[in-house]
Protein backbone atom coordinates (compact mmCIF):
# COMPACT_ATOMS: atom_id res chain seq x y z
CA UNK A 1 0.00 0.00 0.00
CA UNK A 2 1.46 3.32 -1.13
CA UNK A 3 0.29 6.90 -0.75
CA UNK A 4 -0.70 8.25 -4.16
CA UNK A 5 -2.41 11.55 -3.36
CA UNK A 6 -2.63 14.16 -0.59
CA UNK A 7 -5.39 16.74 -0.85
CA UNK A 8 -6.05 19.69 1.46
CA UNK A 9 -9.28 21.69 1.29
CA UNK A 10 -10.35 24.66 3.38
CA UNK A 11 -13.99 24.81 4.46
CA UNK A 12 -14.83 28.42 5.34
CA UNK A 13 -18.14 28.92 7.11
CA UNK A 14 -20.49 31.49 5.60
CA UNK A 15 -23.67 30.48 7.43
CA UNK A 16 -25.34 32.61 10.07
CA UNK A 17 -24.22 32.39 13.68
CA UNK A 18 -25.50 33.92 16.88
CA UNK A 19 -22.56 33.99 19.33
CA UNK A 20 -23.08 34.76 23.00
CA UNK A 21 -23.28 38.47 23.68
CA UNK A 22 -21.08 40.61 25.89
CA UNK A 23 -17.86 39.68 27.68
CA UNK A 24 -18.71 35.99 27.62
CA UNK A 25 -15.26 34.41 27.88
CA UNK A 26 -12.02 35.79 29.30
CA UNK A 27 -9.13 35.28 26.90
CA UNK A 28 -5.54 36.28 26.18
CA UNK A 29 -6.58 39.43 24.32
CA UNK A 30 -8.31 40.85 27.40
CA UNK A 31 -5.06 42.21 28.80
CA UNK A 32 -4.86 44.59 25.83
CA UNK A 33 -7.15 47.50 25.15
CA UNK A 34 -9.59 46.53 22.41
CA UNK A 35 -12.66 48.37 21.15
CA UNK A 36 -14.30 45.13 19.99
CA UNK A 37 -15.33 41.85 21.58
CA UNK A 38 -12.02 40.00 21.99
CA UNK A 39 -13.02 36.33 21.80
CA UNK A 40 -13.65 36.61 18.06
CA UNK A 41 -9.87 36.28 17.62
CA UNK A 42 -10.06 32.68 18.81
CA UNK A 43 -13.28 31.42 17.22
CA UNK A 44 -12.90 29.11 14.23
CA UNK A 45 -14.68 30.13 11.03
CA UNK A 46 -12.75 27.74 8.81
CA UNK A 47 -11.36 24.22 8.93
CA UNK A 48 -8.85 22.37 6.75
CA UNK A 49 -9.66 18.80 5.77
CA UNK A 50 -6.75 16.65 4.58
CA UNK A 51 -7.42 13.53 2.53
CA UNK A 52 -4.66 10.96 2.03
CA UNK A 53 -5.34 8.37 -0.68
CA UNK A 54 -3.54 5.12 -1.44
CA UNK A 55 -3.17 2.91 -4.51
CA UNK A 56 -5.74 0.56 -2.94
CA UNK A 57 -8.42 3.25 -3.20
CA UNK A 58 -8.64 3.89 0.54
CA UNK A 59 -8.91 7.49 1.72
CA UNK A 60 -8.04 8.68 5.23
CA UNK A 61 -9.33 11.95 6.68
CA UNK A 62 -7.40 14.37 8.89
CA UNK A 63 -8.20 17.88 9.99
CA UNK A 64 -6.74 21.11 11.31
CA UNK A 65 -8.57 24.13 12.72
CA UNK A 66 -5.71 26.60 13.30
CA UNK A 67 -5.06 29.13 10.51
CA UNK A 68 -6.73 26.91 7.89
CA UNK A 69 -5.54 28.73 4.75
CA UNK A 70 -1.94 28.70 5.95
CA UNK A 71 -2.25 25.05 7.00
CA UNK A 72 -3.41 24.15 3.51
CA UNK A 73 -0.36 25.81 1.97
CA UNK A 74 1.94 23.94 4.36
CA UNK A 75 0.33 20.62 3.48
CA UNK A 76 0.36 21.28 -0.26
CA UNK A 77 3.86 22.74 -0.57
CA UNK A 78 5.88 21.08 2.19
CA UNK A 79 4.24 17.96 3.64
CA UNK A 80 2.61 16.24 0.68
CA UNK A 81 5.95 15.76 -1.16
CA UNK A 82 7.36 14.09 1.98
CA UNK A 83 4.69 11.40 2.17
CA UNK A 84 3.76 10.73 -1.47
CA UNK A 85 4.87 7.28 -2.60
CA UNK A 86 5.42 6.14 0.98
CA UNK A 87 3.86 3.27 2.93
CA UNK A 88 1.36 4.71 5.45
CA UNK A 89 2.32 1.93 7.88
CA UNK A 90 5.66 3.69 8.27
CA UNK A 91 3.81 6.33 10.30
CA UNK A 92 6.62 6.93 12.80
CA UNK A 93 9.09 7.56 9.99
CA UNK A 94 6.65 9.82 8.16
CA UNK A 95 5.83 11.80 11.29
CA UNK A 96 9.50 12.33 12.08
CA UNK A 97 10.20 13.23 8.46
CA UNK A 98 7.55 15.97 8.47
CA UNK A 99 8.60 17.22 11.90
CA UNK A 100 12.30 17.39 11.14
CA UNK A 101 11.97 18.77 7.60
CA UNK A 102 9.93 21.74 8.87
CA UNK A 103 11.70 22.12 12.21
CA UNK A 104 13.31 25.49 11.45
CA UNK A 105 9.91 27.16 11.17
CA UNK A 106 7.17 24.68 11.98
CA UNK A 107 7.77 23.17 15.41
CA UNK A 108 5.12 25.30 17.18
CA UNK A 109 1.74 26.50 16.05
CA UNK A 110 0.30 26.01 12.58
CA UNK A 111 3.28 23.97 11.31
CA UNK A 112 2.62 21.26 13.88
CA UNK A 113 -1.12 21.54 13.31
CA UNK A 114 -0.64 20.83 9.59
CA UNK A 115 1.55 17.81 10.41
CA UNK A 116 -1.18 16.65 12.76
CA UNK A 117 -3.77 16.68 10.00
CA UNK A 118 -1.66 14.46 7.74
CA UNK A 119 -0.83 12.11 10.60
CA UNK A 120 -4.49 11.78 11.64
CA UNK A 121 -5.37 10.92 8.04
CA UNK A 122 -2.66 8.22 8.03
CA UNK A 123 -4.14 6.58 11.13
CA UNK A 124 -7.62 6.74 9.62
CA UNK A 125 -6.15 4.91 6.64
CA UNK A 126 -4.50 2.28 8.81
CA UNK A 127 -7.74 1.55 10.60
CA UNK A 128 -9.63 1.25 7.35
CA UNK A 129 -6.98 -1.04 5.87
CA UNK A 130 -7.38 -3.47 8.79
CA UNK A 131 -11.11 -3.05 9.30
CA UNK A 132 -10.45 -1.88 12.87
CA UNK A 133 -11.21 1.37 14.69
CA UNK A 134 -8.14 3.47 15.46
CA UNK A 135 -8.42 2.90 19.22
CA UNK A 136 -7.94 -0.84 18.61
CA UNK A 137 -4.59 -0.08 16.96
CA UNK A 138 -3.49 2.08 19.90
CA UNK A 139 -4.16 -0.31 22.78
CA UNK A 140 -7.80 -1.23 22.53
CA UNK A 141 -10.72 -0.52 24.80
CA UNK A 142 -9.77 0.55 28.33
CA UNK A 143 -13.26 1.83 29.20
CA UNK A 144 -16.74 0.48 28.64
CA UNK A 145 -17.61 4.01 27.49
CA UNK A 146 -15.99 7.43 27.85
CA UNK A 147 -17.17 9.79 30.62
CA UNK A 148 -17.36 13.34 29.31
CA UNK A 149 -17.97 16.77 30.70
CA UNK A 150 -20.33 19.35 29.24
CA UNK A 151 -18.17 22.20 27.97
CA UNK A 152 -19.96 25.46 27.37
CA UNK A 153 -21.49 27.68 30.07
CA UNK A 154 -20.12 30.93 28.70
CA UNK A 155 -20.39 33.94 30.98
CA UNK A 156 -23.73 35.29 29.87
CA UNK A 157 -26.65 36.38 32.03
CA UNK A 158 -26.53 34.35 35.26
CA UNK A 159 -30.10 33.14 34.90
CA UNK A 160 -29.28 31.97 31.39
CA UNK A 161 -26.18 30.13 32.63
CA UNK A 162 -28.25 28.42 35.30
CA UNK A 163 -30.90 27.33 32.78
CA UNK A 164 -28.21 25.92 30.51
CA UNK A 165 -26.57 24.03 33.38
CA UNK A 166 -29.93 22.63 34.48
CA UNK A 167 -30.73 21.46 30.94
CA UNK A 168 -27.56 19.39 30.68
CA UNK A 169 -27.76 18.18 34.26
CA UNK A 170 -31.13 16.67 33.33
CA UNK A 171 -29.47 15.04 30.32
CA UNK A 172 -27.26 13.05 32.68
CA UNK A 173 -24.02 15.03 32.73
CA UNK A 174 -22.19 14.91 36.04
CA UNK A 175 -19.30 17.22 35.05
CA UNK A 176 -19.40 20.76 33.68
CA UNK A 177 -16.98 23.45 32.56
CA UNK A 178 -17.80 27.15 32.72
CA UNK A 179 -16.04 30.24 31.38
CA UNK A 180 -15.16 33.41 33.23
CA UNK A 181 -16.07 36.75 31.71
CA UNK A 182 -13.81 39.02 33.72
CA UNK A 183 -10.11 39.48 34.39
CA UNK A 184 -7.50 41.99 35.57
CA UNK A 185 -8.88 44.83 33.45
CA UNK A 186 -12.17 44.67 35.38
CA UNK A 187 -10.50 45.29 38.77
CA UNK A 188 -12.19 44.15 41.99
CA UNK A 189 -15.68 44.34 40.51
CA UNK A 190 -14.59 41.72 37.99
CA UNK A 191 -13.47 39.44 40.83
CA UNK A 192 -16.90 39.81 42.40
CA UNK A 193 -18.63 39.02 39.09
CA UNK A 194 -16.47 35.94 38.55
CA UNK A 195 -17.34 34.61 42.00
CA UNK A 196 -21.03 35.28 41.40
CA UNK A 197 -20.92 33.20 38.24
CA UNK A 198 -19.29 30.20 39.90
CA UNK A 199 -21.73 30.37 42.79
CA UNK A 200 -24.68 30.55 40.37
CA UNK A 201 -23.59 27.40 38.55
CA UNK A 202 -22.91 25.51 41.79
CA UNK A 203 -26.41 26.42 42.99
CA UNK A 204 -27.80 24.40 40.09
CA UNK A 205 -25.42 21.46 39.75
CA UNK A 206 -24.68 21.00 43.44
CA UNK A 207 -21.47 19.59 44.90
CA UNK A 208 -21.86 15.96 43.86
CA UNK A 209 -20.79 16.93 40.33
CA UNK A 210 -17.45 18.10 38.93
CA UNK A 211 -17.03 21.77 38.02
CA UNK A 212 -14.12 22.98 35.91
CA UNK A 213 -13.20 26.66 35.49
CA UNK A 214 -11.83 28.08 32.23
CA UNK A 215 -9.78 31.30 31.94
CA UNK A 216 -8.48 30.87 28.37
CA UNK A 217 -5.26 32.72 29.17
CA UNK A 218 -7.23 35.84 30.13
CA UNK A 219 -5.64 36.38 33.56
CA UNK A 220 -2.10 37.06 34.74
CA UNK A 221 -0.09 35.61 37.59
CA UNK A 222 -0.85 38.32 40.15
CA UNK A 223 -4.60 38.29 39.49
CA UNK A 224 -4.77 34.48 39.62
CA UNK A 225 -2.89 34.35 42.92
CA UNK A 226 -5.41 36.79 44.41
CA UNK A 227 -8.51 34.98 43.24
CA UNK A 228 -7.45 31.34 43.80
CA UNK A 229 -8.21 31.30 47.57
CA UNK A 230 -11.63 32.84 46.89
CA UNK A 231 -12.48 30.14 44.35
CA UNK A 232 -11.39 27.21 46.49
CA UNK A 233 -14.66 26.97 48.44
CA UNK A 234 -16.48 26.03 45.23
CA UNK A 235 -14.33 22.87 44.97
CA UNK A 236 -13.37 23.11 41.30
CA UNK A 237 -11.72 20.08 39.72
CA UNK A 238 -9.29 22.37 37.92
CA UNK A 239 -8.57 25.94 36.82
CA UNK A 240 -7.74 25.97 33.14
CA UNK A 241 -5.16 28.14 31.38
CA UNK A 242 -5.09 31.01 33.87
CA UNK A 243 -2.05 32.64 32.22
CA UNK A 244 -0.64 32.77 28.72
CA UNK A 245 0.69 29.43 27.47
CA UNK A 246 4.36 30.43 27.33
CA UNK A 247 4.45 31.41 31.01
CA UNK A 248 5.53 27.99 32.29
CA UNK A 249 6.99 29.59 35.43
CA UNK A 250 3.61 31.13 36.15
CA UNK A 251 1.84 27.78 35.76
CA UNK A 252 4.38 26.09 38.00
CA UNK A 253 4.01 28.73 40.73
CA UNK A 254 0.20 28.53 40.67
CA UNK A 255 0.17 24.74 40.68
CA UNK A 256 2.64 24.67 43.57
CA UNK A 257 0.23 26.74 45.68
CA UNK A 258 -1.87 23.56 45.87
CA UNK A 259 -5.13 25.47 46.21
CA UNK A 260 -6.79 24.40 42.94
CA UNK A 261 -5.23 22.00 40.38
CA UNK A 262 -4.00 23.93 37.35
CA UNK A 263 -4.61 22.53 33.86
CA UNK A 264 -3.21 23.44 30.46
CA UNK A 265 -1.61 22.20 27.26
CA UNK A 266 -4.24 23.15 24.70
CA UNK A 267 -1.68 25.58 23.25
CA UNK A 268 1.36 23.31 23.52
CA UNK A 269 2.58 21.58 20.37
CA UNK A 270 5.29 19.00 20.96
CA UNK A 271 6.33 16.02 23.03
CA UNK A 272 9.24 18.08 24.33
CA UNK A 273 6.92 20.89 25.38
CA UNK A 274 4.83 18.51 27.47
CA UNK A 275 8.00 17.03 28.95
CA UNK A 276 8.90 20.54 30.15
CA UNK A 277 5.44 21.08 31.65
CA UNK A 278 5.61 17.77 33.50
CA UNK A 279 9.18 18.18 34.72
CA UNK A 280 8.33 21.61 36.11
CA UNK A 281 5.10 20.27 37.69
CA UNK A 282 3.42 23.16 35.93
CA UNK A 283 0.07 21.42 35.36
CA UNK A 284 -1.98 18.83 37.22
CA UNK A 285 -4.04 18.01 34.11
CA UNK A 286 -2.75 17.88 30.52
CA UNK A 287 -5.12 19.05 27.77
CA UNK A 288 -3.44 18.56 24.42
CA UNK A 289 -5.38 18.50 21.17
CA UNK A 290 -4.43 15.69 18.79
CA UNK A 291 -4.81 17.96 15.77
CA UNK A 292 -2.17 20.32 17.18
CA UNK A 293 0.55 18.16 18.75
CA UNK A 294 1.68 16.17 15.71
CA UNK A 295 -1.30 13.91 15.33
CA UNK A 296 -2.11 10.52 16.78
CA UNK A 297 1.49 9.30 16.54
CA UNK A 298 2.73 11.99 18.91
CA UNK A 299 -0.37 12.18 21.12
CA UNK A 300 0.04 8.48 21.86
CA UNK A 301 3.56 9.23 23.13
CA UNK A 302 2.31 12.15 25.22
CA UNK A 303 -0.22 9.81 26.84
CA UNK A 304 2.56 7.44 27.83
CA UNK A 305 4.67 10.31 29.16
CA UNK A 306 1.79 11.63 31.27
CA UNK A 307 1.03 8.16 32.60
CA UNK A 308 4.63 7.88 33.81
CA UNK A 309 4.21 11.20 35.67
CA UNK A 310 0.76 10.20 37.02
CA UNK A 311 -0.77 13.30 35.42
CA UNK A 312 -4.17 12.72 33.80
CA UNK A 313 -4.86 13.63 30.20
CA UNK A 314 -8.18 15.21 29.20
CA UNK A 315 -7.83 16.24 25.53
CA UNK A 316 -9.17 19.55 24.30
CA UNK A 317 -12.47 19.81 22.42
CA UNK A 318 -13.71 16.22 22.21
CA UNK A 319 -13.90 15.12 18.53
CA UNK A 320 -13.06 11.69 17.17
CA UNK A 321 -9.29 12.06 16.90
CA UNK A 322 -9.24 12.75 20.64
CA UNK A 323 -11.88 10.19 21.63
CA UNK A 324 -9.88 7.31 20.12
CA UNK A 325 -6.84 8.25 22.17
CA UNK A 326 -8.93 8.66 25.32
CA UNK A 327 -10.51 5.24 24.86
CA UNK A 328 -7.15 3.52 24.40
CA UNK A 329 -5.27 4.74 27.49
CA UNK A 330 -5.65 4.67 31.25
CA UNK A 331 -3.89 8.04 31.36
CA UNK A 332 -7.12 9.69 30.19
CA UNK A 333 -10.10 9.46 32.58
CA UNK A 334 -12.59 11.53 30.58
CA UNK A 335 -13.20 13.73 27.53
CA UNK A 336 -14.44 17.21 26.82
CA UNK A 337 -17.78 17.41 25.04
CA UNK A 338 -19.31 20.25 23.04
CA UNK A 339 -22.98 20.07 22.07
CA UNK A 340 -23.35 19.56 18.34
CA UNK A 341 -24.72 22.19 15.97
CA UNK A 342 -24.67 25.04 18.43
CA UNK A 343 -25.35 28.56 17.27
CA UNK A 344 -21.80 29.70 17.96
CA UNK A 345 -19.49 28.24 15.33
CA UNK A 346 -16.18 27.39 16.94
CA UNK A 347 -15.12 23.86 17.77
CA UNK A 348 -18.65 22.89 16.72
CA UNK A 349 -17.72 23.59 13.08
CA UNK A 350 -16.20 20.08 13.10
CA UNK A 351 -19.71 18.63 13.28
CA UNK A 352 -20.87 20.51 10.21
CA UNK A 353 -18.06 18.94 8.16
CA UNK A 354 -17.90 15.35 9.44
CA UNK A 355 -20.48 12.64 10.02
CA UNK A 356 -19.91 9.93 12.61
CA UNK A 357 -19.26 11.93 15.78
CA UNK A 358 -20.96 10.20 18.73
CA UNK A 359 -23.72 11.98 20.63
CA UNK A 360 -23.36 11.91 24.41
CA UNK A 361 -25.92 9.85 26.32
CA UNK A 362 -26.23 10.35 30.08
CA UNK A 363 -22.83 12.04 30.10
CA UNK A 364 -20.96 9.33 28.16
CA UNK A 365 -19.83 8.82 24.58
CA UNK A 366 -19.32 5.43 22.98
CA UNK A 367 -17.01 4.27 20.20
CA UNK A 368 -18.10 1.33 18.06
CA UNK A 369 -15.91 -1.73 17.59
CA UNK A 370 -17.16 -2.21 14.03
CA UNK A 371 -16.40 1.23 12.55
CA UNK A 372 -12.96 1.14 10.89
CA UNK A 373 -10.57 4.04 11.14
CA UNK A 374 -11.84 7.12 12.91
CA UNK A 375 -15.41 6.34 11.88
CA UNK A 376 -15.86 9.63 10.04
CA UNK A 377 -17.21 10.54 6.61
CA UNK A 378 -17.60 13.94 4.98
CA UNK A 379 -21.01 15.55 5.35
CA UNK A 380 -22.84 16.87 2.32
CA UNK A 381 -25.94 18.51 3.80
CA UNK A 382 -24.17 21.73 4.90
CA UNK A 383 -21.87 22.23 1.91
CA UNK A 384 -23.88 25.22 0.69
CA UNK A 385 -22.95 27.02 3.93
CA UNK A 386 -19.21 26.80 3.16
CA UNK A 387 -16.86 28.46 0.74
CA UNK A 388 -14.47 25.63 -0.21
CA UNK A 389 -10.91 26.46 -1.15
CA UNK A 390 -9.41 23.61 -3.20
RASUL-V587965 format. One record per run of one state. SS is the DSSP state (H for helix, E for strand, L for the rest). FROM is the first residue (numbers start at 0). LEN is the number of residues. If there is no record, write none. Layout:
BEGIN
ss = [SS,SS]
from = [FROM,FROM]
len = [LEN,LEN]
END
This chain:
BEGIN
ss = [L,E,L,H,L,H,L,E,L,E,L,H,L,H,L,H,L,H,L,E,H,L,E,L,H,L,E,L,H,L,E,L,H,L,E,L,H,L,E,L,H,L,E,L,H,L,E,L,H,L,E,L,H,E,L,E,L,E,L,E,L,E,L,H,E,L]
from = [0,2,13,27,31,37,41,45,54,58,64,67,83,90,101,102,106,109,130,132,133,138,145,151,157,170,174,179,183,205,209,214,220,234,237,240,247,256,261,264,270,279,284,286,295,308,311,313,319,327,334,337,348,353,355,360,361,363,365,372,373,376,378,382,385,389]
len = [2,11,14,4,6,4,4,9,4,6,3,16,7,11,1,4,3,21,2,1,5,7,6,6,13,4,5,4,22,4,5,6,14,3,3,7,9,5,3,6,9,5,2,9,13,3,2,6,8,7,3,11,5,2,5,1,2,2,7,1,3,2,4,3,4,1]
END
